[in-house]
Amino acid sequence: MTIRESQAVALFESVSHALQAEKLVKAQAIACKLIPVPRHLSSDCGICLRFSVSLKDRVAEILHGKIDFFQIHLL
């Protein structure tokens, strides 16, 4: 992921969901990183999963039915 590349984040109900999501997404060879949730998005769970916005549909497909997540937000 380059700095100029648009990014998105997936927010989760818990840290354990975020950790499970990272494992699932990385298993599909998608570059992602756990980061602190930007305060303007939420204060519920402390971490979120960041990835390229171009992969948001693929990430949603990977997580659907396996991990509960609130929403994907564009950064």
N, C-alpha and C positions, 0 to 999 in steps of 0.2 A: 504494500500500500504506500503510495506516495503522499506527501503532505498536500499536494494540490488536488488529489483525487477526492471527489465527494464521498462522504462517509455517512453511515447510518448506525443506529444503535438499537438493540433489542432490550427492553426493560422486562424484568422478571419479578415474581412475587417474593422470591427468597434468593439468598446467596447460593444455596445448594442447586436451585434451578439454573442459575447463571453458570455454575461450574459444569453441570451436566450438558448444558447447551454448548458450551465451548468445546467439550469433548466430542459431541456429535458433529459439530460444524468442522472442526479440525480433521476429523476422520474422513471427511469428504474432500480434503485437500484445499479447503477454503481458508485464506488468511484472515485471522480475526484476533482480537485481543480483549481481555477483560480490563475495563477502566472504571474509575469512579463515575457514578451517574451525575451528569451535569445538573446542577441545582435547579435550573429553570425547567427541567423535565419532571423530576420527582425527588422525593426524599424518603421513599419507602424502603427499597432494597439499596444497599450501598454500592453495588457494582452492576455494570451492564456489559453487553457484548458489542464491540465495535467492529465494523466490517465495511467493505466497499458498497456504496449505494447501488452499484450495478448488479450486486448479488443479492439484493434484499428479497426478491421473489424466491430465489433458490434457498436462502436461509430460512425463510418462512415455511417453505415446503419441507425442509429437513426437520424443523422443530414441530410442525403441526402434528398434533396427536401424541407427541412424545414428551414435550415440555410445555408447561403452562407459561405463557408470557403475555404481558399486557398489550404491548404494541411496539411496532418498529417506528422509530422517529428518524427523520433526516437531520443531519447536523449542518 
